[in-house]
Amino acid sequence: MSNRQEDEAAIADDSGLPNATAISPEQKVLKYLEDKQGAASDKEIADYIISTGADLYSLSDTLGIDRAEADKRFAMATVTPADQQVIDAIDQAKANNTVISDVEIADLIESSGADFNRLAVISGLDATTAQARLDEAIAAKAAANPRTRTAKVAAP
C-alpha cells in the first residue's frame, strides 16, 4: 500500500494515523473510563456514550454492571428539564402526602414534553407495566371527557 493509500485509509477510519486500527465506540468508552480512573460522573459517561454511539448493554456486560442498573444510571444522567418537571411534581406530591394519579402524570408528561420511557426507567417500572399504566390513564381520561382528544405517548 502506498503512503497515499495509507493516508486515505486513515482518513476513512477517522483515526488520522496511517495503519491505525479502528477502535469500536465501546472500546473508546472503556479507554475513557480507564483514563478517568473513576473520576467521571454518570453524566460525563452518558454524554460520552451518546457522542461515541456506544452500546450501553455491551458496555454494561463488559463492565459487569446489571443492565437494569445501567439503564437507570444512564436515564438519571440524561434527565432533561421536562423530565425533571415531572419528577419534581411526583416528589412534591409525596412530600405533601398527596396522591398524584396516573392521569395527572400522563398529562404532565404530555404537556411538558418529558420522555415517557426515561421516566419509566427512573421510576423502576418495567416497560410493559409503565405502558399499561399510561394506556389506562389515557383511557380513563378519554372516558371522563369524550369530547377531549387525548394523545398517546409512543411505546418503547
C-alpha positions, -999 to +999 in steps of 0.1 A: +000+000+000+014+034-009+017+063+016-012+080-001-034+049+002-024+046+039-033+082+045-066+078+027-073+047+048-065+066+080-089+094+070-116+068+062-114+053+096-112+087+114-080+078+132-059+103+113-030+078+116-017+056+088-020+019+096-041+026+127-065+000+138-100+015+142-115+010+176-151+005+184-173+030+202-174+007+232-136+005+232-134+043+232-157+044+262-137+018+281-105+038+273-122+070+285-132+052+318-096+039+322-082+074+316-106+090+341-098+064+368-132+066+384-134+104+384-160+107+356-196+114+367-225+093+353-235+125+333-200+127+318-200+090+310-235+091+295-226+121+273-195+102+261-216+071+254-240+092+234-212+110+215-195+078+205-226+058+197-215+030+220-240+003+230-250+007+267-257-030+271-225-041+256-206-018+280-226-029+310-220-066+301-182-059+297-180-040+330-202-065+349-229-039+356-265-052+357-283-039+326-313-026+346-288-007+368-270+007+338-304+017+323-313+036+354-280+053+358-280+063+322-316+076+324-308+096+356-277+111+339-296+122+309-327+138+326-340+168+307-356+198+323-390+185+311-383+151+328-372+169+359-405+188+360-424+155+361-400+141+388-404+172+409-442+171+407-442+135+418-417+142+446-438+172+457-469+151+459-451+125+480-437+152+503-472+166+509-486+130+514-509+135+485-516+111+457-508+121+421-528+100+397-515+083+366-539+106+346-522+136+361-488+122+355-497+114+319-510+149+314-478+164+329-456+142+306-476+153+276-477+190+285-440+192+294-427+171+266-409+147+291-396+114+279-420+087+290-395+059+286-368+076+305-392+084+334-403+047+335-367+036+338-360+061+365-391+051+385-381+015+383-411+004+363-406-022+336-417-011+301-448-033+300-461-021+333-453+016+325-471+013+291-501-004+307-504+023+333-501+050+306-527+033+284-551+030+314-546+067+322-553+077+286-584+055+285-596+070+319-591+105+306-610+098+274-638+081+293-641+111+316-642+136+288-652+120+255-650+153+236-614+159+245-589+143+222-561+125+241-527+118+227-509+086+233-472+086+240-453+062+218-444+028+233-407+019+237 
